[in-house]
């Protein structure tokens, strides 16, 4: 009821049956449940922030993975102290030509043959005489084969002159032609010499000079070569060096410690003009000989490394990509992971728990200090192994215990707030 300007609440005798204690306990349980939900949402927000941070790093910049130790750190001290005008032209006159329509007519003609090699190029003549005895015989002609060659800064022509002889039989009834054979040439029925072919391929694949630009350079020496001709040389040239590639592959894989990774590359698609498709270079690194094998594949499927490493035995170091999990249970192969990839996660975790992440990063940095010491002192493989056993193993044991302690604290923290272990594991994404 209202009394003046105030509302007066009258409690009748029926309020004596209300259980205020139960109401309070229910309200308390609701508050606790809301608190758990808020904590779970806060943790989920933290995980989403981490994903956004990683996405931003992936899109806008390279990974910043450097972690600096405190120069006053006792651990660091222990680890480190142990151990003008180009041209002018004058236009004399100009002629204006009226435009006209051109009617295109397709006429099929026989191939006219290749253009002769430019006469201004230096000729290096090589006379090849037959192996067979031609004493007393006179040449009746000669065959000339010209090969366009290259040496640093100069195009020149190797001119093979092969005198041709006719030798009659002793009875005078038969005769045969005698001429020296040509030396081996890289591509049959082509004038490209081995040195020029090697130079063009090295320019493209080693020096990364486009073929179009290389042909422009040759045109300044008044040598014109069609791009289709060079493309054909390249196709056949790659076939020539395929045995070398196979030998290189065998040599790289002949090791008991191999590092493998894959990297994407955009590849021009000949079926669609102006577009590319996603290809991959699978990279195999022989850490002992420091030789690298690049194998291009059209995808990132697990079948590619499986085929390459079907006969491999030894240690195999990779990142966390699932395609390498198939080697975990292969007899003769011991799989290893990468400290750089492990370190990366703790670098990211500094934004959420700097204290715990830094503890781990300190120990990882000490492992890096051990490796740096071995490199600076040019240690051999056995010396590196002994130094690691003495200095890296204690760090690894300490790091292992540190990670166990952190994992236990994290588990206890969340298990105190959630009723089931499944909730904890789902939240921390173990």
JOMOBEL-V57429 format. One line per field, one symbol per residue. phi: phi as a letter, one per 40 degrees, with the letter a starting at -180 (. if undefined). A space follows every 50 residues. Layout:
BEGIN
phi->???
END
This chain:
BEGIN
phi->.bbgcbcbcbbccccccccccccccccccccccccccccccccccccccc cccccccccbacccbcbcccccccccccccccc.ccabbbccabbcbcca cbccbcbcbcccgccccdccccbbcbcbbccccbdgcbcbiabbbbbcba bdgacabcbcbbdbbbbccccgcbabcbacccccbcbcfbcccccccccc cccccbcfcdcdcccccccccgbbbcccccdcdcdccccccdcccccccc ccccababbbabbcacbcbccbcgbbbcbbccbbbccccfbbbbbcbcab ccccccccbcbcbicbbaccccccccccbccgbbcbbbcccccdcccccc cbacccccdcccccccccccccccccbfccdcccccccccbccdcccccc ccccccccccccccccbbcbccccccccfc
END
